[in-house]
Amino acid sequence: MEAMRWARPGRGHASLGAMSAIRPVPSQAVKPTTDATASADLLGNYWPGIQIYYPPVKYAPSLGLYEDLEQAAQRFRKHAWNTTAHTLLFDLEDGCRQKEMSRELLRRELPRMPRRKGLQVAVRINPFRTDEYEQDLALVRDLAGHFDAVMLAKAGEAYGAPEIRDLSAVLAGLDHRITIQPIIEHPKSLKIAPELMQYATVKHVVFGIHDFSKAMGIAITPRNWTEELKFYLHDILFEARIAGKGVIGAVETLIGQAAMPEEYVEPHDVRRWLDLHGDDESRVVYRHALEEASMGLSGKQVIHPSHIHPCKVAFTPSPSEVRTKIAILRAAIDADALLGGAIKFEGEMLDPPMFGKALQTLLKAHALHALSEADTAFAIEVLRKLPEQVVRENWPYGVIL
């Protein structure tokens, strides 16, 4: 990942030169510690991963009307409680027609919901300072202990970056753990993306491709939007990497009939299942998720349960990939080449930039709850062998203490 070689401070993008030229001095190295909290800070927070949009109250086509509160509550206990996504995202904006009933449902049902380990809960609220926004904030105040993130729709379009400033101030008075995920849905928001990302409450931003393409007058297609909007996605990724923030990828609108079983996690098994049992829609969703993951995105939004697993396996390093990257790093350490020099590994020449990519794979697996405790301890051990600047280049999401 070329972003590893960019200077972090400011807007300068001059190359740091070969990592083989970097040798740590004691004052620059990350100081060893046995404190678990310090290790967690070094790794950074868990990523949003795969976010499933969940409409609290939805339209029932079979009945030709919207659910009532009891029907919505039954569906909530059946589906929201048991989601396998990394993030359960309650939508109070565009995908929500019955807004007041949806807020009532969340006040009633969310405190009762068992929290699976690793599950994040987020809510998409309406644009800044609208009447619905104020009512959404009242809900967040009432349920502050149950939300991990607040996703702000149409971020910055009306009042600019101060929208994030003011929302940050509100959340700071409720629960300092709650983060903000601004949705970039307009060229105005893209233009001020660095300003939206400057706040500590913002850890990830969302690329809202459908509103964005509408605002730009760009006709996108369900099968090729990654190519049609590539320029703008790259722009967001560029600014986010400089700011040390993650980017959450876009919703897919294609919904097929095939649902991949969760036991398929290795890439060759996933491809075989898609070839034999998948439909065109599932293949497109998986391909797009792979493209987004390869560009370094920190998550992806989905609107259908059948999208969750294909997107999870696209984003999450597989067990065999983790084993390979650990072997590379161990070989580099054994050869004293982690900070300079090269090794031969399975017929390929590898040097520090490749070691950095191997480390990124482990840290990404950890960020998506897919790294064992032993492997996490090894990743921390490697991080602590690196100078601070190299740590920041490889993993800008953590905090060096």
C-alpha positions as CSV (number, residue, x, y, z in Angstrom):
1,M,0.0,0.0,0.0
2,E,1.7,3.2,-1.2
3,A,0.1,5.2,1.5
4,M,2.6,3.6,3.9
5,R,5.3,5.7,2.3
6,W,3.6,9.1,2.7
7,A,4.6,11.5,5.4
8,R,1.8,11.8,8.0
9,P,2.0,15.4,9.2
10,G,0.5,18.1,7.1
11,R,-0.2,17.9,3.4
12,G,3.3,17.1,2.2
13,H,3.5,13.9,0.3
14,A,7.2,13.5,-0.3
15,S,8.5,10.0,-0.2
16,L,10.2,8.9,3.0
17,G,12.6,6.9,1.0
18,A,13.3,3.2,1.4
19,M,12.3,1.8,4.8
20,S,15.6,0.0,4.8
21,A,17.2,3.4,5.4
22,I,15.3,3.8,8.7
23,R,17.1,2.6,11.8
24,P,15.5,3.3,15.2
25,V,17.3,5.0,18.1
26,P,16.1,4.3,21.6
27,S,14.2,7.6,21.9
28,Q,12.2,6.9,18.7
29,A,11.2,3.4,19.3
30,V,7.8,2.6,20.7
31,K,8.4,2.1,24.4
32,P,7.7,-1.4,25.7
33,T,4.9,-1.8,28.1
34,T,2.9,-4.5,29.7
35,D,-0.2,-2.3,30.1
36,A,-3.2,-3.8,28.3
37,T,-4.8,-0.5,27.8
38,A,-1.7,1.0,26.1
39,S,-1.6,-2.0,23.8
40,A,-5.3,-1.5,22.9
41,D,-4.6,2.2,22.2
42,L,-1.7,1.2,19.9
43,L,-3.9,-1.0,17.9
44,G,-6.8,1.5,17.7
45,N,-10.5,0.9,18.0
46,Y,-12.3,-1.9,16.2
47,W,-13.4,-1.0,12.7
48,P,-17.1,-0.7,11.7
49,G,-16.6,-3.6,9.3
50,I,-19.8,-4.7,7.6
51,Q,-22.7,-2.5,8.6
52,I,-26.2,-3.8,8.0
53,Y,-28.9,-1.1,7.5
54,Y,-31.8,-2.1,9.7
55,P,-35.1,-0.2,9.3
56,P,-36.8,-0.2,12.7
57,V,-40.3,0.0,11.2
58,K,-40.6,-1.3,7.6
59,Y,-43.2,-1.7,4.9
60,A,-44.7,-5.1,4.6
61,P,-45.4,-5.8,0.9
62,S,-47.5,-8.9,1.6
63,L,-49.9,-6.7,3.7
64,G,-49.7,-3.6,1.7
65,L,-49.0,-1.5,4.8
66,Y,-46.4,-0.6,7.4
67,E,-45.8,-2.7,10.5
68,D,-47.3,-1.7,13.7
69,L,-45.2,-1.4,16.8
70,E,-45.8,-5.0,17.9
71,Q,-44.9,-6.4,14.5
72,A,-41.8,-4.3,14.3
73,A,-40.8,-5.4,17.9
74,Q,-41.2,-9.1,16.9
75,R,-39.0,-8.6,13.8
76,F,-36.5,-6.7,15.9
77,R,-36.1,-9.6,18.4
78,K,-35.8,-12.1,15.5
79,H,-33.4,-10.3,13.2
80,A,-31.7,-7.4,14.9
81,W,-30.8,-9.6,17.9
82,N,-29.2,-12.2,15.7
83,T,-27.4,-10.3,13.0
84,T,-23.9,-11.5,12.0
85,A,-22.8,-8.1,10.8
86,H,-20.1,-6.2,12.6
87,T,-22.4,-3.2,13.0
88,L,-26.1,-3.0,13.4
89,L,-27.1,0.3,11.8
90,F,-30.5,1.8,12.5
91,D,-31.7,4.1,9.8
92,L,-33.8,7.1,10.7
93,E,-33.2,9.0,7.5
94,D,-33.9,8.2,3.9
95,G,-34.8,4.5,4.5
96,C,-37.2,5.4,7.2
97,R,-40.7,6.6,6.5
98,Q,-42.2,6.0,10.0
99,K,-39.7,8.1,11.9
100,E,-41.5,8.7,15.1
101,M,-42.7,5.1,15.5
102,S,-39.1,4.0,14.7
103,R,-37.7,6.2,17.6
104,E,-40.4,4.8,19.9
105,L,-39.4,1.2,18.9
106,L,-35.8,1.9,19.6
107,R,-36.5,3.4,23.0
108,R,-38.5,0.3,23.9
109,E,-36.5,-2.5,22.4
110,L,-32.8,-1.4,22.2
111,P,-32.2,-1.5,26.0
112,R,-33.5,-5.1,26.0
113,M,-31.3,-6.3,23.2
114,P,-28.5,-8.7,24.2
115,R,-25.1,-7.4,22.9
116,R,-23.0,-10.0,21.1
117,K,-19.3,-9.5,21.8
118,G,-17.9,-7.4,19.0
119,L,-21.2,-6.0,17.8
120,Q,-21.3,-2.2,17.3
121,V,-24.6,-0.3,17.3
122,A,-25.0,2.8,15.2
123,V,-27.8,5.1,14.2
124,R,-28.1,7.2,11.0
125,I,-29.7,10.5,11.9
126,N,-31.2,13.2,9.8
127,P,-29.4,16.2,8.4
128,F,-28.0,18.8,10.8
129,R,-30.5,21.2,12.4
130,T,-33.6,19.9,10.7
131,D,-36.6,19.2,12.9
132,E,-36.0,15.4,12.5
133,Y,-32.4,15.9,13.5
134,E,-33.4,17.5,16.8
135,Q,-35.8,14.6,17.6
136,D,-33.0,12.1,16.6
137,L,-30.7,13.8,19.1
138,A,-33.3,13.4,21.8
139,L,-33.3,9.7,21.1
140,V,-29.5,9.6,21.2
141,R,-29.6,11.4,24.6
142,D,-32.1,8.9,25.9
143,L,-30.1,5.8,24.7
144,A,-26.5,7.2,24.8
145,G,-25.3,4.1,26.5
146,H,-26.5,1.8,23.7
147,F,-25.0,3.6,20.7
148,D,-21.4,3.3,19.6
149,A,-21.6,5.6,16.6
150,V,-23.9,8.3,15.2
151,M,-23.9,8.6,11.4
152,L,-24.7,12.1,10.2
153,A,-26.5,12.2,6.9
154,K,-25.7,14.9,4.3
155,A,-22.7,15.9,6.5
156,G,-21.4,19.4,5.9
157,E,-23.8,20.3,3.1
158,A,-25.7,23.1,4.9
159,Y,-23.3,24.5,7.5
160,G,-19.9,22.9,6.7
161,A,-17.6,21.4,9.2
162,P,-19.1,23.2,12.2
163,E,-21.9,20.5,12.0
164,I,-19.4,18.0,13.2
165,R,-18.1,20.4,15.8
166,D,-21.5,21.0,17.3
167,L,-22.5,17.3,17.2
168,S,-19.2,16.4,18.8
169,A,-20.0,18.8,21.7
170,V,-23.4,17.2,22.2
171,L,-22.0,13.7,22.3
172,A,-19.1,14.6,24.6
173,G,-21.6,15.5,27.2
174,L,-23.4,12.1,26.8
175,D,-20.8,9.4,26.4
176,H,-17.2,10.1,25.2
177,R,-17.1,6.7,23.5
178,I,-19.7,7.6,20.8
179,T,-18.0,8.5,17.5
180,I,-19.4,10.3,14.5
181,Q,-19.4,8.9,11.0
182,P,-20.1,11.7,8.5
183,I,-21.7,10.6,5.2
184,I,-20.1,12.3,2.2
185,E,-23.1,12.6,-0.2
186,H,-22.4,15.8,-2.1
187,P,-19.4,17.5,-3.8
188,K,-19.7,20.2,-1.1
189,S,-18.9,17.6,1.5
190,L,-16.1,16.1,-0.6
191,K,-14.5,19.5,-1.0
192,I,-14.3,20.0,2.8
193,A,-13.6,16.3,3.6
194,P,-10.3,17.2,5.4
195,E,-12.2,19.6,7.7
196,L,-14.9,17.0,8.4
197,M,-12.1,14.5,9.4
198,Q,-10.2,16.9,11.7
199,Y,-12.3,16.1,14.8
200,A,-11.3,13.4,17.2
201,T,-14.8,12.1,17.3
202,V,-14.6,11.1,13.6
203,K,-12.8,7.8,13.1
204,H,-14.4,6.8,9.8
205,V,-16.3,8.5,7.1
206,V,-18.9,7.0,4.7
207,F,-19.1,7.4,0.9
208,G,-22.8,7.7,0.1
209,I,-22.6,6.9,-3.6
210,H,-26.2,7.2,-4.5
211,D,-26.8,10.7,-3.2
212,F,-23.3,11.7,-4.4
213,S,-23.8,10.5,-7.9
214,K,-27.3,12.2,-8.0
215,A,-25.7,15.5,-6.9
216,M,-23.0,15.2,-9.5
217,G,-25.4,14.1,-12.3
218,I,-23.5,10.9,-12.8
219,A,-25.4,7.9,-14.0
220,I,-24.0,4.9,-12.1
221,T,-24.9,1.2,-12.6
222,P,-25.2,-1.5,-10.0
223,R,-22.5,-3.6,-11.6
224,N,-19.9,-1.0,-12.4
225,W,-20.3,1.8,-9.9
226,T,-16.8,1.1,-8.4
227,E,-15.3,2.1,-11.8
228,E,-17.7,4.9,-12.5
229,L,-17.0,6.7,-9.1
230,K,-13.4,5.6,-8.7
231,F,-11.9,9.1,-9.0
232,Y,-14.1,10.4,-6.1
233,L,-13.5,7.3,-3.9
234,H,-9.8,7.6,-4.4
235,D,-10.0,11.3,-3.4
236,I,-11.8,10.4,-0.2
237,L,-9.3,7.6,0.6
238,F,-6.4,10.0,-0.1
239,E,-7.6,12.6,2.4
240,A,-8.7,9.9,5.0
241,R,-5.2,8.3,5.0
242,I,-3.6,11.6,5.6
243,A,-6.0,12.2,8.5
244,G,-5.6,8.7,9.9
245,K,-9.3,7.9,9.3
246,G,-11.1,5.0,7.8
247,V,-13.5,5.0,4.9
248,I,-16.7,2.9,4.8
249,G,-17.8,1.6,1.4
250,A,-21.1,1.8,-0.3
251,V,-24.4,0.0,-0.3
252,E,-25.0,-2.5,-3.1
253,T,-28.5,-2.5,-4.6
254,L,-28.4,-5.9,-6.3
255,I,-30.3,-8.6,-4.3
256,G,-30.2,-12.2,-5.6
257,Q,-31.5,-15.5,-4.3
258,A,-28.3,-17.1,-3.2
259,A,-27.0,-16.9,0.4
260,M,-23.5,-18.1,1.1
261,P,-23.1,-20.4,4.1
262,E,-20.8,-19.0,6.8
263,E,-18.4,-21.9,6.8
264,Y,-16.9,-20.6,3.6
265,V,-14.0,-18.3,4.7
266,E,-10.9,-19.2,2.6
267,P,-10.8,-17.4,-0.8
268,H,-10.6,-20.6,-2.9
269,D,-13.7,-22.0,-1.0
270,V,-15.6,-18.8,-1.5
271,R,-14.8,-18.7,-5.2
272,R,-15.8,-22.3,-5.6
273,W,-19.1,-21.7,-3.9
274,L,-19.8,-18.7,-6.0
275,D,-19.0,-20.6,-9.2
276,L,-21.2,-23.6,-8.3
277,H,-24.0,-22.1,-6.3
278,G,-23.9,-18.3,-6.5
279,D,-25.9,-16.1,-8.7
280,D,-24.8,-13.0,-10.7
281,E,-25.9,-10.6,-7.9
282,S,-23.9,-12.4,-5.2
283,R,-20.8,-12.5,-7.5
284,V,-21.0,-8.7,-8.2
285,V,-21.5,-7.9,-4.5
286,Y,-18.4,-10.0,-3.6
287,R,-16.3,-8.5,-6.4
288,H,-17.1,-5.0,-5.3
289,A,-16.3,-5.8,-1.7
290,L,-13.0,-7.3,-2.7
291,E,-12.2,-4.1,-4.7
292,E,-13.1,-1.9,-1.7
293,A,-11.1,-4.0,0.7
294,S,-8.1,-4.0,-1.6
295,M,-8.1,-0.2,-1.5
296,G,-7.9,-0.1,2.3
297,L,-11.5,0.7,3.2
298,S,-12.4,0.0,6.8
299,G,-15.9,-1.3,6.2
300,K,-18.9,-1.5,3.9
301,Q,-22.6,-0.9,4.2
302,V,-25.2,-3.6,3.1
303,I,-28.9,-3.6,2.9
304,H,-29.7,-7.3,2.8
305,P,-28.6,-10.1,5.1
306,S,-27.4,-12.2,2.2
307,H,-24.7,-9.6,1.6
308,I,-23.2,-9.8,5.0
309,H,-21.1,-13.0,4.7
310,P,-19.7,-12.4,1.2
311,C,-18.6,-8.9,2.3
312,K,-17.2,-10.1,5.6
313,V,-15.0,-12.7,3.8
314,A,-13.9,-10.1,1.2
315,F,-12.8,-7.7,3.9
316,T,-11.5,-10.1,6.6
317,P,-8.1,-11.7,6.1
318,S,-8.5,-15.5,6.0
319,P,-6.9,-17.8,8.5
320,S,-4.4,-19.0,5.9
321,E,-3.5,-15.4,4.9
322,V,-2.9,-14.6,8.6
323,R,-0.6,-17.6,9.0
324,T,1.4,-16.6,5.9
325,K,1.8,-13.0,7.1
326,I,3.0,-14.1,10.5
327,A,5.5,-16.4,8.8
328,I,6.8,-13.5,6.7
329,L,7.2,-11.3,9.8
330,R,8.9,-14.0,11.8
331,A,11.4,-14.6,9.0
332,A,12.1,-10.9,8.8
333,I,12.7,-10.7,12.5
334,D,14.9,-13.8,12.5
335,A,17.0,-12.3,9.6
336,D,17.2,-8.9,11.4
337,A,15.6,-7.4,8.3
338,L,12.5,-5.8,9.8
339,L,13.9,-2.3,9.5
340,G,16.3,-2.8,6.7
341,G,17.4,-5.6,4.4
342,A,15.6,-8.2,2.3
343,I,14.7,-11.9,2.6
344,K,13.7,-14.6,0.2
345,F,10.3,-16.1,1.2
346,E,8.6,-18.8,-0.9
347,G,10.5,-17.7,-4.0
348,E,9.9,-14.0,-3.6
349,M,12.2,-11.1,-2.5
350,L,10.6,-9.2,0.4
351,D,11.9,-6.0,2.1
352,P,10.5,-3.6,4.7
353,P,7.6,-2.2,2.6
354,M,6.3,-5.8,2.2
355,F,6.9,-6.5,5.9
356,G,4.7,-3.4,6.6
357,K,1.9,-4.8,4.4
358,A,2.1,-8.1,6.2
359,L,1.8,-6.3,9.5
360,Q,-1.2,-4.3,8.1
361,T,-2.9,-7.6,7.3
362,L,-2.7,-8.7,11.0
363,L,-3.8,-5.4,12.3
364,K,-6.8,-5.4,9.8
365,A,-7.7,-8.9,11.0
366,H,-7.7,-7.6,14.6
367,A,-9.7,-4.5,13.7
368,L,-12.4,-6.9,12.3
369,H,-12.4,-9.3,15.3
370,A,-10.6,-12.0,13.4
371,L,-7.2,-12.3,15.1
372,S,-6.6,-14.6,18.0
373,E,-5.1,-13.4,21.3
374,A,-1.8,-15.0,20.6
375,D,-1.5,-13.5,17.1
376,T,-2.6,-10.1,18.4
377,A,0.2,-10.3,21.0
378,F,2.6,-11.1,18.2
379,A,1.4,-8.1,16.1
380,I,1.9,-5.8,19.2
381,E,5.4,-7.3,19.6
382,V,6.2,-6.4,16.0
383,L,4.8,-2.9,16.4
384,R,7.0,-2.2,19.4
385,K,10.1,-3.1,17.4
386,L,9.3,-0.2,15.0
387,P,10.1,3.5,15.3
388,E,7.1,5.7,15.9
389,Q,7.1,7.2,12.4
390,V,7.1,3.8,10.8
391,V,4.2,2.7,13.0
392,R,2.2,5.8,11.9
393,E,2.9,5.0,8.3
394,N,1.8,1.4,8.6
395,W,-1.2,1.9,10.9
396,P,-2.4,5.5,11.4
397,Y,-5.5,4.4,13.4
398,G,-3.9,3.8,16.8
399,V,-2.3,6.1,19.4
400,I,1.4,5.9,20.3
401,L,1.8,6.4,24.0
